[in-house]
Amino acid sequence: MPVKTESKTDLYRKLPSVDEVLRDPQLVSLVSLEGRASVTDAARAVLAGVRDAIASGRIDAAGMDFAITGIKAAVERQLKNSLSYSLRAVINATGVILHTNLGRAPILSAALDHISATATRYSNLEFDLSAGERGKRDAHIDRLFRVLLNNSSLTGQGAEPPEISTIVVNNNAAAVLLALNTLAEGGEVIVSRGELVEIGGSFRIPDVMAKSNAFLREVGTTNRTKIGDYERAINDKTRLLLRVHRSNFEITGFTEQPRLEELVSLARKRNLPLMEDLGSGALVELDSFGLSGEPSVLDSLRAGVDVVTYSGDKLLGGPQAGILSGRADLIGRTRSSSLFRALRVDKLIYSALEATLMAYTKHDYDSIPTLRMMRMSKGEIASRAEAIAGKIAGSDLQAELIDGESVVGGGAAPSAVLPTCLLAIRSSRLSADELSTHLRANDPAIIARVDEGRVVLDLRTVFPEQDELIAESLNKIGD
Ligand SMILES: *Cc1c(COP(=O)(O)O)cnc(C)c1O
């Protein structure tokens, strides 16, 4: 039954003031702990909630008494909620190394030290210390990319290898937008119909092309595109040839795609730049990491691609960033675009990226978490899984070790998998979904996969120091 207006007035009268609420002895001690301002805000929010309930008739006299006795606890809850971070660390037990929902690549710890040293103080972000004048922020990373993308190994078409430079923007989607806009605004860009990809999160090549003010000229068919298709499409409006890495799908069967070298020589012959959106863009050959067939940035530049775009937080294993590496004259044009100014990244990213690149320079691949995870052997993963299984032996959970596959993810080919050993858990009381809900409710949350009525944990993506937390959480659930 709806509450009448006159009794609503009575209910409002019963409501204590913020000051009255704050006089509660328990809240007084909370004030001394968390500060008066935040406790006052929490009390206001709680009282506003009760007022709303009165206004909408959701509360009567009896409910009101109940609400008033609960105010103190509600203020405490409200405060705890508003003073705890929404963005939190989780344990990734999915075995997907570059998991977009879980923050893609975890950055290396040296990056944090570097951020702390340079970003909690002033830095020479845009200051040339030797000249004492304004400098460029990309100088800090361009230097290392020049070493890593070692010019001497680039043959180029002429005798002189081209000078390679690199700039950084917010993410690879921004890098593609910037490059298309700079190199092809108002003109046509030729792309194979087999490469008009959608990456997810609304990155679609045709849409980015439209936003860049370049015109998409599709050639070939979904499964087959020949070099002649590109050649016939070239006209005086053509500004760029574009190749896009098929990051998240494969076309098999009756297929054809020109080799990169063929595209390079066509581009040279017709005096057009060739750009490749590599997506994941590995900085080292990943064969020794158990992954074959992933194209590296160096492969593309060696083949003669003029501009390569790739992400900082995919196979590179660094912070979110979009990286453009290529011929210095073309990169120079993109860096003087006003779009570059709009898409530029903060000192935090330069710090994290510089620290990541430094690890590459030192060949210290094990300090880069994603590369370390890729290199982890199945045997090592199995012995950690076995140790956890041993620790939960007394609970009512049944653990079993099974063979499986870890997924690289993040735009590496869908077939890019690594053999692993999974820890499969069953409970006699709880369904697999309930088990996984319990794991997610752990602090820190543990994210696992559910498969065939079991919860499966892949320790490849779990940091070894987190194994104990998983065992403890499972023991609590299985108690
Ligand atoms: C991942 C990917 C993108 C988008 O990169 P973000 O860094 O996520 O913006 C673009 N193109 C390709 C081919 C990709 O794989």
The ligand as a Tripos MOL2 file, in Angstrom:
@<TRIPOS>MOLECULE
LIG
   15    15     1     0     0
SMALL
NO_CHARGES

@<TRIPOS>ATOM
      1 C1         44.9270   -5.3950  -31.8470 C.3       1 LIG1
      2 C2         44.9410   -4.8480  -33.2070 C.ar      1 LIG1
      3 C3         44.5670   -3.5110  -33.4460 C.ar      1 LIG1
      4 C4         44.1510   -2.6100  -32.3410 C.3       1 LIG1
      5 O1         45.2220   -2.3510  -31.4840 O.3       1 LIG1
      6 P1         44.9720   -1.6270  -30.0540 P.3       1 LIG1
      7 O2         46.3300   -1.4250  -29.5240 O.co2     1 LIG1
      8 O3         44.1150   -2.5680  -29.2860 O.co2     1 LIG1
      9 O4         44.2650   -0.3480  -30.3700 O.co2     1 LIG1
     10 C5         44.6060   -3.0630  -34.7310 C.ar      1 LIG1
     11 N1         44.9620   -3.8650  -35.7560 N.ar      1 LIG1
     12 C6         45.3150   -5.1490  -35.5700 C.ar      1 LIG1
     13 C7         45.6880   -5.9920  -36.7660 C.3       1 LIG1
     14 C8         45.3170   -5.6860  -34.3020 C.ar      1 LIG1
     15 O5         45.6650   -6.9680  -34.0960 O.3       1 LIG1
@<TRIPOS>BOND
     1     1     2 1
     2     2     3 ar
     3     2    14 ar
     4     3     4 1
     5     3    10 ar
     6     4     5 1
     7     5     6 1
     8     6     7 2
     9     6     8 1
    10     6     9 1
    11    10    11 ar
    12    11    12 ar
    13    12    13 1
    14    12    14 ar
    15    14    15 1
@<TRIPOS>SUBSTRUCTURE
     1 LIG1         1 GROUP 0 **** ****
